[in-house]
Amino acid sequence: MLITVSSDAAEKRERPRMTENDHRMTREIAKKNLERAVTLFGLVSPMTAAPQLYQIWAQHQVGGLSSVTVGSALFMSLLWTTYGLLNRQAPIWMVNGVWAGLNGATLVGILQFAA
């Protein structure tokens, strides 16, 4: 009976190690892809306000909506839009700019059609 012993070095193949530059480039690529995804989903997410805006502007129904809550959301979206513009963060100012418009339209509708 023949017994063979394999060496650990032969079984383990050394992978090339990533340099600090490789890690930096990987982080930059991931950051850029995440920024694109955040911008895309951030611009799509305001579509969730469409049913409420339809209810307000087409059906003139504003029952259960609070002008204080919507006004606060408008203020915060304007604040975030300003922050994004000042810090040159396109995903922040673009998304919050859209939300500011939608919150503004909602608030105007609440004030206009409130009984």
C-alpha positions in Angstrom: 0.0 0.0 0.0 1.4 3.4 -1.0 0.7 6.4 1.2 1.3 9.8 -0.2 1.6 13.0 1.8 0.7 16.3 0.1 2.3 19.5 1.1 0.2 22.4 2.3 2.1 24.8 0.0 1.2 22.8 -3.1 -2.5 22.8 -2.2 -2.8 26.4 -1.3 -2.3 28.6 -4.3 -1.3 32.1 -3.4 -3.6 34.8 -4.6 -2.1 38.1 -5.5 -2.5 40.5 -2.7 -4.5 43.7 -3.3 -2.4 46.8 -2.9 -3.6 49.9 -1.2 -4.2 51.5 -4.6 -6.4 48.5 -5.6 -8.5 49.0 -2.4 -8.8 52.7 -3.1 -9.9 52.1 -6.6 -12.5 49.4 -5.5 -13.9 51.9 -2.9 -14.1 54.6 -5.5 -16.0 52.4 -8.0 -18.4 51.2 -5.3 -19.0 54.8 -4.2 -19.7 55.9 -7.7 -22.1 53.0 -8.3 -23.8 53.6 -5.0 -24.2 57.3 -5.8 -25.8 56.4 -9.1 -28.2 54.0 -7.5 -29.2 56.5 -4.8 -29.8 59.2 -7.4 -31.9 56.8 -9.5 -34.0 55.5 -6.6 -34.2 58.9 -5.1 -35.8 60.3 -8.2 -38.1 57.3 -8.6 -39.3 57.3 -4.9 -41.3 60.6 -5.2 -43.7 58.7 -7.4 -45.1 57.3 -4.2 -46.7 60.7 -3.7 -48.7 60.5 -6.9 -51.8 58.8 -5.4 -52.0 61.5 -2.7 -51.6 64.3 -5.2 -54.3 62.8 -7.4 -56.6 62.6 -4.4 -55.9 66.2 -3.6 -55.9 67.9 -7.0 -58.3 65.7 -9.0 -60.8 64.7 -6.3 -60.3 67.7 -4.0 -60.2 65.4 -1.0 -57.8 66.6 1.8 -59.4 64.9 4.8 -56.9 63.4 7.2 -54.0 65.5 5.8 -52.2 67.8 8.2 -50.8 71.1 6.9 -48.4 71.2 9.8 -46.9 67.8 8.9 -46.7 68.5 5.2 -45.4 72.0 5.9 -42.7 70.5 8.1 -41.8 68.0 5.3 -41.6 70.9 2.9 -39.3 72.9 5.2 -37.0 69.8 5.7 -36.8 69.1 2.0 -35.9 72.7 1.3 -33.2 72.5 4.0 -31.7 69.4 2.6 -31.9 70.8 -1.0 -29.9 73.9 0.2 -27.4 71.6 2.0 -26.9 69.5 -1.1 -26.4 72.6 -3.3 -23.9 74.2 -0.9 -21.9 70.9 -0.6 -22.2 70.0 -4.3 -24.0 66.7 -3.5 -26.1 66.2 -6.6 -28.1 63.2 -5.2 -29.1 65.1 -2.1 -30.2 68.3 -3.8 -31.9 66.6 -6.8 -33.9 64.2 -4.7 -34.9 66.8 -2.1 -35.7 69.4 -4.7 -38.2 67.0 -6.2 -39.7 66.3 -2.8 -39.8 70.0 -2.1 -41.9 70.5 -5.2 -44.2 67.6 -4.3 -44.6 68.7 -0.7 -45.3 72.3 -1.9 -48.0 71.1 -4.2 -49.5 69.0 -1.4 -49.5 71.9 1.0 -51.1 74.3 -1.5 -53.7 71.7 -2.2 -54.5 71.2 1.5 -54.8 74.9 2.1 -56.9 75.4 -1.1 -59.4 72.6 -0.6 -59.7 72.5 3.2 -63.3 72.8 4.2 
